[in-house]
């Protein structure tokens, strides 16, 4: 059966580009010529960030198949920032991009289910099931285990959505926990990789890739090889691979 | 020097109550008599949840020192839900409660800094430093290590705020990662406990407790004892200790 990953792969092939553009809204990085059109209060700031972020999308949507919106940079502008988040999701979707909410959520079962409803699933509004932020992918933190991840997987199955689970992250201190060796000599991140592989087993599409994918930092190339073996059916979202620019960071999704 | 934990301890002593009330906004749990006053659309739903949640606070703020607001249940109502989150934070603060944002955030350094600005620190709005959601505590996920946690700790220091870091969570599958034994025979959650202890060292108040605290599930009492030894300066937020009710869940903070 065709799944989200098949559609993503199709898009990557059509564009001949496995890049994800990361749009981080930070007011200080908006050019003066945009800023000066708006007031300096929170409403003007968000309008300036909206205009600039839309311009970034306009300049890239026909060459880059997917966009990653980092929630933190929107949350730090409060309620207006979340409004902007929603507007940017809708704008990217109107340009037919695959949209990833980089939210790194995760909690105990019923609460994870709330997060999943927010980003991937639906919630009951006005007595009807309604999508809320309605993205294609969300990122998920695995520290709490299966019953944290399962509600997301349920919605992946139900609505053909996807998740990228943190396996080995690209930051300097990622090794403090992720590289710890367990009793059998295998590192924690590999244990997580095995979990990701089992979580994704039932959601594999016609190209052989599951809607359950992995975040794997490119700062550690040797690990990429090992992890590919442990997760043969998972796409990798690879921060740090490709150019990192001031306003928009590039990520890569690779088979 | 007096810190946030000293103020929390003072409040716990004055109320003779170490309980945290958890307010989870779920529309289906709002009584009919409240619901019927409002429309069924998202605005009416949020107004009904606001009225009921305020009533829960009105009934408890003079006997319970702290409130925990679970972000997932607000996010699942989208932008209006976040507006409600902000309103509830402000209402709880107006009642002089200690407010915890249960957001379980965490990311690489610069992005964690965005999250910390949103909940604990300040962001530049209208050319002035301004608090955004402005709670006392946020919960943090440690999977990405020190450079994920440090921006939060910086704001804890700067603004006398606090964090509760997930150490051993109360859910069934928490052991899948957290209980894995490392090469030296010690479990991952104990390694995290050691990190929490070191992260909190410089933020200890006059009662001997750090603004860097730990989430430890009460479902595993033996572990509580071991963790107390590893984190002598951390308060514990203990989900599952005390009554769990339909609408409001109780948590306990214990020395």
Interface residues (C-beta under 8 A of the other chain):
Chain A: X24 X27 X28 X40 X41 X42 X45 X70 X72 X73 X75 X76 X77 X78 X79 X81 X82 X83 X86 X102 X104 X105 X106 X107 X108 X109 X111 X112 X113 X114 X115 X117 X118 X123 X124 X125 X126 X127 X132 X133 X141 X142 X143 X144 X145 X146 X147 X148 X166 X169 X170 X171 X172 X173 X174 X175 X176 X177 X178 X180 X181 X182 X183 X185 X188 X191 X192 X195 X239
Chain B: X24 X27 X28 X40 X41 X42 X45 X70 X72 X73 X75 X76 X77 X78 X79 X81 X82 X83 X86 X102 X104 X105 X106 X107 X108 X109 X111 X112 X113 X114 X115 X117 X118 X123 X124 X125 X126 X127 X132 X133 X141 X142 X143 X144 X145 X146 X147 X148 X166 X169 X170 X171 X172 X173 X174 X175 X176 X177 X178 X180 X181 X182 X183 X185 X188 X191 X192 X195 X239
